[in-house]
Amino acid sequence: MNLAIMGAIEQGLIFGLLALGVYLTFRILNVPDLTVDGSFALGGAVSAVLIIDGMSPILATLIAFVIGGLAGAFTGILHTKGKINALLAGILTMIALYSVNLRIMGKSNLPLLREETLVTQIKSLGIPDLAVGGITLLTGTAMMFIVIVLIIKLLIDWFLHTDVGQDLRATGDNPKMIRSFGVNTDTTTIIGLTLSNGLVAVSGAWLAQYQGFADVGMGIGMIVIGLASVIVGEVLFGSSSIFRVTLAVICGSIVYRLVIALALRAGLDPSDMKLITALIVIVALTVPTFAQGIWRKQAVRSAKGGQ
């Protein structure tokens, strides 16, 4: 398989964690959280600094999860306790995190090319590629990425079926109703934002280790990429259950990266990627609406014809 396509699949799996985080706030909590752009870079910055200082890549990534979660909790506190609009609270945290990330890194870019990372550890395992008829379908690295992402996906599925997870889902669906049962929706909102940005930070930490550097601007536009992955996944693969929709957003992330890779391969300028992302989201949002409208018109015509 073409190296560009294989790289797109691997990146799609990494961004799948970002998509899961965005799904938790965008769909479960029904909160537009722009903290994502800051917490993604925060995860990359924290993991890069710790790895350069000699820490295990796995432990560095786990700490990035915790720090990213704290950023999400800060947004949640601004929104619930400070009574700041959720969108504005996310923007404020995102802006603050730019300076925080610069402080953590000490400069705008940190290289990791000579450091031991999660990716180098996975490659050192020597997992054979999956090939059929001499054609490589998946590299050993990609298969390990799939295993890691699926484990995290299953943990999220399990959490959303616990009492706290169900409270979280109810908070997004009908906060007034769940408050009538004695549930503190402020707490569930903070928990949701914490978990979401923790996952986003892990995605940022993993991408930094994958591409070999962390950059203070690496989080710019991540909320759009996350939303694109969620929407494309739901449209293409459905959202009838928690298990299905979490798998769908991961697959949506892979499809998104494949579309980007194919667009670049077709000769489009890399500077047009933001435009392509916007078009992908627009198509994913409008096509189902038009299709549903056409189906309804056909159903009305059929009903009139049968009378």
SVG drawing of the C-alpha trace seen along z (x, -y; Angstrom):
<svg xmlns="http://www.w3.org/2000/svg" viewBox="-58 -35 77 49">
<polyline fill="none" stroke="black" stroke-width="0.4" points="0.0,0.0 1.2,-3.5 3.2,-5.0 1.1,-8.2 -2.1,-6.2 -0.6,-4.1 0.6,-7.3 -2.9,-8.7 -4.4,-5.6 -1.9,-5.9 -2.6,-9.6 -6.3,-8.9 -6.0,-6.5 -4.0,-9.1 -6.6,-11.8 -9.3,-9.2 -8.6,-10.0 -9.1,-13.7 -12.4,-12.8 -13.5,-10.8 -12.7,-13.7 -14.7,-16.1 -17.6,-13.6 -17.8,-13.6 -18.4,-17.4 -20.1,-18.0 -22.5,-15.1 -22.7,-13.8 -22.5,-17.1 -23.9,-19.3 -21.2,-21.8 -19.0,-23.5 -15.6,-23.3 -12.8,-25.3 -10.4,-24.3 -9.4,-21.5 -7.1,-23.7 -5.1,-24.5 -5.2,-21.2 -4.0,-19.3 -0.8,-21.4 -0.6,-21.1 -0.4,-17.4 2.4,-17.6 4.3,-20.2 4.1,-18.3 5.1,-14.9 7.9,-16.4 9.5,-18.1 9.2,-15.1 10.6,-12.7 13.6,-15.0 14.1,-15.1 14.4,-11.3 11.0,-10.1 9.4,-7.0 7.2,-7.9 4.3,-6.0 4.4,-7.8 4.9,-11.1 1.8,-10.5 -0.2,-9.6 0.9,-12.8 -0.1,-14.7 -3.6,-13.1 -3.8,-14.4 -2.6,-17.9 -4.9,-18.1 -7.7,-17.0 -6.9,-19.9 -7.2,-22.3 -10.7,-20.9 -11.6,-21.1 -10.6,-24.8 -12.9,-25.4 -15.7,-23.5 -15.2,-25.6 -15.3,-28.8 -18.5,-27.7 -20.4,-26.2 -19.1,-28.1 -18.1,-31.4 -21.3,-31.3 -19.3,-32.1 -20.8,-31.0 -19.3,-27.6 -18.0,-28.9 -16.4,-31.9 -14.9,-29.8 -13.3,-27.5 -11.9,-30.4 -10.4,-32.0 -8.7,-28.7 -7.5,-28.2 -5.9,-31.6 -4.3,-31.2 -2.9,-27.8 -0.9,-29.3 1.2,-31.2 1.3,-28.2 2.5,-25.9 5.3,-28.4 6.3,-28.5 6.4,-24.7 8.4,-24.3 10.7,-27.3 10.6,-27.9 8.1,-27.4 9.4,-24.0 10.9,-21.0 12.5,-18.2 12.1,-14.6 13.9,-12.9 16.7,-11.4 14.5,-10.5 12.8,-7.3 9.0,-7.7 5.9,-5.6 6.4,-5.2 10.0,-4.0 9.0,-1.6 6.2,-0.1 8.5,0.2 11.1,1.9 8.7,4.7 9.2,5.9 5.5,6.6 5.2,8.0 3.1,6.2 -0.2,7.6 0.2,8.5 -1.9,10.4 -0.5,11.5 2.6,9.4 0.5,6.3 0.9,4.7 -2.6,3.9 -1.4,2.7 2.0,2.1 2.9,3.6 2.9,0.1 -0.6,-0.6 -1.9,2.7 -0.5,1.7 -2.1,-1.7 -5.4,0.0 -5.0,2.1 -4.3,-0.9 -7.1,-3.0 -9.6,-0.2 -8.6,0.4 -9.2,-3.3 -12.5,-3.2 -13.7,-0.3 -12.8,-2.0 -14.8,-5.0 -17.8,-2.7 -17.5,-1.2 -17.4,-4.5 -20.4,-5.9 -22.4,-2.9 -21.5,-3.5 -23.7,-5.5 -21.4,-8.6 -21.4,-8.1 -25.1,-7.8 -25.4,-11.0 -23.1,-12.6 -25.3,-11.6 -28.4,-12.7 -26.8,-16.1 -26.4,-16.7 -29.8,-15.4 -32.0,-17.0 -30.2,-18.8 -33.4,-20.0 -34.7,-16.4 -31.4,-15.0 -31.2,-17.8 -34.7,-16.8 -33.2,-13.4 -30.6,-15.1 -27.6,-15.0 -25.2,-17.9 -25.0,-18.9 -22.1,-21.2 -20.0,-18.2 -20.9,-16.1 -20.1,-18.9 -16.7,-19.4 -16.1,-15.6 -17.0,-15.5 -14.8,-18.4 -11.9,-16.9 -12.1,-13.5 -12.6,-15.1 -9.5,-17.3 -7.5,-14.5 -8.1,-12.4 -7.3,-15.4 -4.0,-15.9 -3.1,-12.2 -3.8,-12.6 -1.5,-15.7 1.2,-13.9 1.0,-10.9 1.1,-13.0 4.2,-14.9 5.9,-11.6 4.8,-10.3 5.9,-13.4 9.1,-13.8 8.5,-17.3 6.1,-19.4 5.1,-22.8 3.2,-25.6 0.9,-26.0 0.1,-22.3 -3.3,-22.7 -4.6,-25.3 -7.8,-24.1 -8.0,-20.8 -11.6,-21.5 -12.6,-21.6 -10.7,-18.4 -12.4,-16.7 -15.9,-17.9 -15.3,-16.8 -14.3,-13.3 -17.4,-13.1 -19.8,-14.2 -18.3,-12.2 -18.2,-9.1 -21.8,-9.5 -23.0,-10.0 -21.1,-7.1 -21.3,-4.5 -24.3,-5.5 -24.8,-6.3 -27.5,-3.9 -25.5,-2.9 -22.6,-4.0 -20.4,-1.2 -21.2,-2.0 -20.9,-5.7 -17.5,-5.7 -16.2,-3.3 -17.8,-5.5 -16.0,-8.7 -12.6,-6.8 -13.4,-5.5 -14.5,-9.0 -11.1,-10.3 -9.4,-7.7 -11.7,-8.6 -11.0,-12.3 -7.2,-11.7 -7.6,-9.5 -9.5,-12.3 -6.8,-14.8 -4.1,-12.4 -5.9,-11.7 -6.5,-15.5 -2.8,-16.2 -2.0,-13.2 -4.3,-14.7 -2.1,-17.8 -4.0,-20.2 -1.9,-22.8 -1.3,-22.0 -2.5,-25.6 -6.0,-24.5 -6.4,-21.9 -8.5,-24.2 -10.8,-24.8 -11.0,-21.1 -11.8,-20.4 -14.6,-23.0 -16.0,-21.4 -16.0,-18.0 -17.9,-19.2 -20.4,-21.1 -21.0,-18.0 -21.4,-15.7 -23.9,-18.0 -26.0,-18.9 -26.1,-15.6 -28.2,-13.7 -30.6,-16.7 -31.1,-16.8 -31.4,-13.0 -34.0,-13.1 -36.0,-15.8 -36.0,-13.9 -37.1,-10.7 -40.0,-12.6 -41.1,-14.0 -41.1,-10.6 -43.0,-9.2 -45.7,-11.9 -46.0,-11.3 -46.3,-7.5 -49.0,-8.1 -50.9,-10.4 -50.6,-8.0 -51.9,-5.2 -55.1,-7.1"/>
</svg>
